[in-house]
Amino acid sequence: MSSLDRQSLSPAEKELLFRESSMNPLAKNKTSSAFGIWQGLYPTRVKYAAKIGVHPNTTDVHEQIGMFRVYVQDRYGTAEKALAYHKANGYY
């Protein structure tokens, strides 16, 4: 977790990422294309990777967090709102 310690994450971001992957940037979902610390589905990773200029299958935790943050901003506005949605629905 040392590379994550250097990454400035809000409490809501940390909770979301822990819920999704236990903070593991190599986490894979066995039943879908969800991958990485934020468990982005492949089409979603492609979209947000292009927005920040990285590969959609990157294993770099900082690049994954970059995709996660742009996704959360676009879809929910804030990590707190994304977390509230996750708590109510079991996903975000």
Sequence and secondary structure as in RCSB ss.txt:
>XXXX:A:sequence
MSSLDRQSLSPAEKELLFRESSMNPLAKNKTSSAFGIWQGLYPTRVKYAAKIGVHPNTTDVHEQIGMFRVYVQDR
YGTAEKALAYHKANGYY
>XXXX:A:secstr
 HHHHHS   HHHHHHHHHHHTT TT B TTSS BTTTTB HHHHHHHHHHHTS TT   HHHHHHHHHHHHHHH
TSSHHHHHHHHHHHS  
